[in-house]
């Protein structure tokens, strides 16, 4: 159903790995290196005053000062825009820096934003605790309740925000309905597609205005860098880029290089992580100690039909509840696994496991955790690229010990 740009233009789309390896890069690079050169420089020189004038008047694509862009950063931005079928991309030092950069660009005093309530808790915190100090109102409505979202819109609403899939409940947004709400009320839309990646869904193809990724996760893929990116039209992103140059939330050259390198194996990793996520989810759904599994690839998931219609794969993140377990019994299972590390984040080659109550919500009240849908017996498992049978057997022994 998705109409990709290449099909609209009547040309064959290159394959995922071909694009991930080559898109955005010059065929012949400086020093004739095959890999993108790693450039460490805070400032970039001009040969003459006229060169400076030409750069300004002709809007030349070259580096001037590292806060405004670097050669490696520009190559990565082009690659990410290509993978998402976007015109442009703006790279940031982290995913949180990216969403903060967008919100600070498009919102003014008195404006409002509407969130689906299943969202990264730091995104919620920035809006409710910090944007409110500047007179911006945040409204939250139940995830995937499009009527409630429409009802929450006022003449002051400027942005509709959701993740898809959401974290950690993995609810899947019907992007056509989400976009329709925004267009009907003339409100811009943002989808955080970190958990899906463009390999599984490309929100811009549905008409979403902005797509956000924590590039730390699947794009980087090795748990060794921080980065974030906003992708969309060049016109919409130009003021975002200008404000980033003022705020300075730029990715460092080494992190950008690691991101560029990590993207080369993007398709290969996503194929394995999609497969691992589905294998682990199916095992958990059949295990007697498991009360519930959140994974959109399962027929039992409430948004499976939407996921099957809109997603090419279902990702490597699986969330589940342990039957009749308190938080300490749940923690004991987390402690017994031997392959995944106990850590936050996701999308890397190493599997990670965490108990959301402990990792992210330990200082919240019981009422707050109920409000956010974080029970004591919840475990979030982020599959890496290990062999599926090893992950399953390891989790089996932890559950049955």
Secondary structure, 3 states (H helix, E strand, C coil): CCCCHHHHCCCCCCCHHHHHHHCCCCCCCHHHCCCCCCCCCCECCCCCHHHHHHHHHCCCCCCCEHHHCCHHHHHHHHHHHHHCCCCEEEEECCHHHHHHHHHHHHCCCCCEEEEECCCCHHHHHHHHHHHHHHCCEEEEECCCCHHHHHHHCCCCEEEEEEECCCCCCCCCCCHHHHHHHHHHCCCEEEEECCCCHHHHCCHHHHCCCEEEECCCCCCCCCCCCCCEEEEECHHHHHHHHHHHHHHCCCCCHHHHHHHHHHHCCHHHHHHHHHHHHHHHHHHHHHCCCEEEEECCCCCCCCCHHHHHHHCCCCCCEEEEEECCCCHHHHHHHHHHCCCCEECCCCCCCCCEEECHHHHCCCCCCHHHHHHHCCCCCEEEEECCCCCHHHHHHHHHHHHHC
